[in-house]
Amino acid sequence: MKDKDIDFCERAIELAQDIVKIPSEAPPGEEKAVAEKLAEVLSGGGLETKLVEAAPGRPNVLATLRGMDKGPTLLYQGHIDVVPVGDVSLWSVPPYGGIIRDGKLYGRGASDMKSGVAAMAAAAMALKRQSVPLKGNLVLAFVVDEEVSNLGIKKLIEDGLAADWAVIGEPTNLDIALGHRGVIAFKVRTYGRAAHAAQAQAGVNAIDKAFSFRSEIEKLRETISGRSNSLLGNPSLNLTTIKGGTKVNIIPDFCEMTLDRRLIPGETREAAESEIRALIKELAAKDPEFRADFTITTCVAPGEIVKDHPLVQALSEAVLQVMGKMPQFKGFEATCEASIIIEAMKTPTVIFGPGRIAQAHCADEYVDIEQIAKATASYIELAKNLLTE
């Protein structure tokens, strides 16, 4: 790490601490204060900055560091929303205290992924302050609603966001993630006929029908577990919630379940949807009283980039420059917005950032502040590798 980058690494840690202290939970979608803070900092750092609403009161942050000449565009992207804190009694620190202790920054969003956002912002301001002669543009897109339905990135793409390369600052433990599994959330509803529980034969129990559906889901899970991707492992299918009925002495006329389906490259929404549809059709053929339907509430495709892509090689060189060793390559364990950028923008995209996904969405979430510093320096070197001669 170069001496001239150290101040900006420290600034990244301070900025991460500042924005961790600002709640930005989704749901319900309270990202505005964090967006305004980032816009203020980036504008003060010399970047062209604007707020772009994805929904009323929910602004994305879009900032640009323009190069001296026309050239390619590098996009640094991250999300500013966080999942809810949950049961505060499970935390040993205030969830929005932004406490730094024993080299760790604690708080909701510290790992997922306000530290990555802060590192990207500090890197862009360092390049501006150092008057690095970029031959293209560096664009920062910090978006809302990643944890729910991706309204933020979809709005920017709809407005014409474009780039030649993109980096998502999700927590990878400073390894380079070459892809991620996709996700589809199904809401399945089985139907019955209500009756007094003393006259159960007059009704149709929707929960019983849901259990029949669950048995078939187990068989489908075994089938898809035979598929594999060398980077991302196996697809998965899990029943994650179930609720039905209204009262103990009434035969339930409905039951609602949610399914979490993780996709590997090569699997599509259409194919996964047809598997569930075929399962329902088969059950209805066996049981004339079986009725069910489903809706899809979330869908993000899998995404992948090859190891020898110039973007991956440039990032590897940047990490080597900063850390003195080559990075590890892996798949990203969760789902993120890389595939949306790959599909909608046709932009090669890699995932790289401070923090560990194991620390996300849990009590006492934290990030090692040394990783924030190293990520900042790596983002600086990557921009130089791609946007300077």
N, C-alpha and C positions, 0 to 999 in steps of 0.2 A: 504494500500500500504506500503510495507516494505521500510525502509530507503535506503537499498542497491540498490533498484530498481529505486530510484528517479533520479539518474544521467542518467540512460538509458531512462527514460521517457522524460527528458529534451533533450536528444540526439535525440529521435524520433521526437520531435517538430522541432528541428533544421534541421534534415534531411528532414522532410516534407516541410519545408520552402525552403530548397535548391532545391529540385526537382520540386516544384511548379514553381520556377523561370525559369525552363528549358522547353521551349515549346516541346510538343510531340504529335502533333495533328494527328489524323487519321479519315478521310483522310487528307493529302496524305500518312502519315506513316513515321513520323519523330521522332521515339523513341530512336534513337541510342545514343544521348548525355545523356539522362536520364539513359539508360542501362549502359553506361560506368561509370557514376557517382556512381550508386549503386554497380556495380562490384568493383570499387575502394574502396568504403567504407566497403563492406562486406569482401573483401580480407584482408583489413587492420585490420578488426575486428577478423581475425583468422578463417574464414570459407573457405572451399574449394569452389572456385567460378570460373565459366566459362560463356562465352557468347555463345549462340547457335542461329545462324541465322534462322529465320523462312522464311525470304525472303531477297534478297540482301539489305544490309544496315539496316536491321531491326532485331536486336538481342534480344532474350530473355535473362534473367538473371537466372542462375540456381546455387544455393549455398547450401552446405550441412554442417551441424554440426553433426559430427559422434559421436555416443555414445561409451562408454567404452566396451560394450558387444554387441553381436548380439541381435537384438530385433526388434520390430515393427517400422514402419516409419510413422511419422506425417508430412503432407504436409501443408505448409502455402502458399496460392496462391493469386495472385492479378495481375491486369493489369497496365501497365505504359503508355498506350496511353490515350489521352483525346479527347473529341469532339472539333471541332473548336470553337474559341472565339465568332464568329458571329459579330454583330454590336458593335464595340468598344465604340461607343457613348452612349450605354446603361449601360456601366460600370461606377461606381463612383470611382473605383480604377484601377490601371494598371492590366490587366488580368494576366500578368506574373511578377508582382511586388513582390509577396510573402509577402505582408504587413500583420503584426500582429497588430490588433487594437481592444481594448475592449475585449480581450480574444478570438479573432477569427482570424484565418489565412485565408486570402482572396486570390483567384486566381483560374484560370481554373485548375481543377483536385484536388483542395483542399479537396473536399468531395468525389469525384468519380475519382480515389480512391487512390491518392498519400499519403494521411494520413494513410490509412490502410497499404499500402506497407511500409511506413516508420516505423510504429509501429511494424510490423512483423520483419523487418530487425533489429531494435533496440532490440527486445526481443531475437532474436537469438544471437546477439552479447553479450547481458547481460548473457545469459546462458553459453556462452563460457568464458567470463571474470570471472564469478563466479565459473568456473570449476564444474558445476553441473554434477553429475555422471549419465548421461543418459544411459539407457539400450537399446536404439535404436537410430535411426537417425531422425533429424529434417531437412527437405528439404524445401527450399524456391524457388518458381517458380514465377518469375515476368515476365509477357508475354506481347507481342505486339498484336495489331489488335483486341482486344476484342470488340471495338466499331464498327467494320465493319464485319469481317467474321471469327474471331477466329483462324487465322492462327497460332498464337503463341502457344496456348495450344495444338492444333492439332499436331504441329511439335514435341513438347516434348512427347506427348503420342505415336506418331509414332516411336520416338527414344527409347521408353521403360520406360517412367516415370511410377513409381508404388508407391503406398502408402497404408497403412492400414486405415488411416483416413485423411480427408482433411478439411481445414477451408478456406473459401473464405472471404477476408477482405473487401467486399463491405460495403457501408454505411448503417448500420441498426439502428443507434442511440443507439448503444450498447445493443440493444435487440438481442435475438437469433432468427434468421429466419430459419424456418424448411423446407423451400422450396420456389420455385418461379414458376410463370407461364412460359410456353414456348412461342416461337414466330415464326411465318412464315410470310415472306414478299412475296406477290404475285405481279408479274408484268403482268397485263392483257392488251391485245391489241385487239381492235375491228377494223375490216377492212370494207372499203367502196369502192366507185368508184368515182374518181375525175371527175368533170364537171364544166363548167362555171356556176356561181351562177344564171345567167339569164336563164339558161337551167337546172334548178335543177332536173327536172324530168329525165334527162339523167344520173344522178349520183346516188350514194348511200351514204348517209351521215353517216360517221363512228361515229360522235359525238352523233347523234340521237341513234345509236345502243348502244353506251356506256351508254346513259341515260336509255335505256331499261334494260341493265345489272345492273345499279345502283338500279333500282326499285326492282329487284330480290334479290340483296344484302341486302336490307332493310328487306325483308321477312326472309332471312337466318339468319340475325342478331337476329331477334325475336326468331327464333327456338333455336339457340344455347344459348341464354340468359337464357333459362329455365334450363340449366345444372348448377351444382354448386359443389364446393369443400369447405369443412368446414374451411380449412386453407387459401385458395387462392381465394375464391369467384367464380365469373362467368368468363367464357371465353368471348372474345369480337371479333368483326370484324368491321374494320373501313376503309372507303375509304379515303386515305390520300393525294394523288396527282392525278391530271388529266391534260393532255395536248393533243392537237390534231390540225390538220389542218396546213396550211402553209400561207394562204392569205385570206383576207376578202371576195374576190369575187370568191373563189374557193370552191366548195363542198369538204369537207375533206374526204380523202381516208384512214385516220388512226386516231385512238385515243388511247392513252396509259394511263392506270390508275395503281396506286399501292394500295394494300390492306394490312393492318396490322391485322394479326390474332393472338390473344393470346390464348394459350392452357392451360387447367388445367390437372392435372394428370388423366390418363385414356384416354385422347384424343391423337391421333397419327397424324403424318404427313400424312400418307396414307389416313386416314379418312377425314382430312381437305381438302386434295387435291381432293378427290373424290367428296366432296360437291361442289367445284367450277366447276369441270368437268361436274357434273350432271346438274348444273345450266346452263352452256353454251349449253349443249346438248338439254335441254328443250327449251331454247330460239330459237335454230336453228330449232327445230321441229315446233315451232309456226310461225317462220318467215324465209322463204327460203333465204332471203337476209342477214340474220344475220350470220356473221362469226367472230370468236374470238379464241384466244389461250392464253396461259399463261406460265410463267416460275416462278420458285421459286428462289429468290435471297438471302434469309436468312432463316435458319431453326435451331432453338435450341429447344430441347424438354423440357417439364416441369421436375422439379426435386423435390424430397421430401425425408425427413428422419423422422422417428417416434420419438416422444418426449422422450420415455424411452430408446432410444439407448444409449449405454455406452459413445459414443462421446458427445452426447448432455448433459448427466449427468455430465461428466467430465468438460465440458465447464461451465455448470451451477455452479458447485462447485468453479471453478476458478473465475467467476464473483462475486459470493458470498464472496469469500476471499478478493477480491479487493475492492468491493463497499459496502459490508456489507448488501446486500439485494439480493434476488433472482431476476434473470432477467425476463423480459417479453418474451413470445413466440409469434411469428407472422409469416406471410408469407412475403417474399420479394416482394415489389411492382413491381419491374422491372424484366427483364431477366438477368441472368448472366451465368457464365461458370460452375456452380455447376452440372447441368444435364449432361454436356459433361464428366465431371470427373466421375459422378455416372455411366453413361452408358458405356463409353469406358474403364475406369479403374476398374470398379466394386468396387469403393471406397466410403464408407459412407461419406457424405459431409454435412457440416453445413455452414451457412453464418452469419458472425459476424464482425462488424467493426465500426470505428468512423465515424461520419457524418450522414447526413440525405439525403435520396434520393430526397427529395423535393428541395434540394440545388444543385442537379446535373444538368448539361446541361443548366444552366441559367446564366444571368449576375450577377455579384457580388457573385459568388459561394464562400462559406466559410465552415469552420469546426471549432467547438469549440476546442481550444487547450487542454482543460481539458479532452476532450474525447480521444485525441491522447494519453495522458499520461495513462488514465485508460485502453485503449485498449492494450497498450504495457505491462502493468502489468498483464492484463488478459491473454495475449498470453504467457507470462513467466510462469504463474501458470498452464495453461493448459498443456504446454509441461512437466512440472514437474508431473502433475497428471497422464499423460498417459505414460511417458517414464522413470519414476523413481519408485522404489519400495516403 
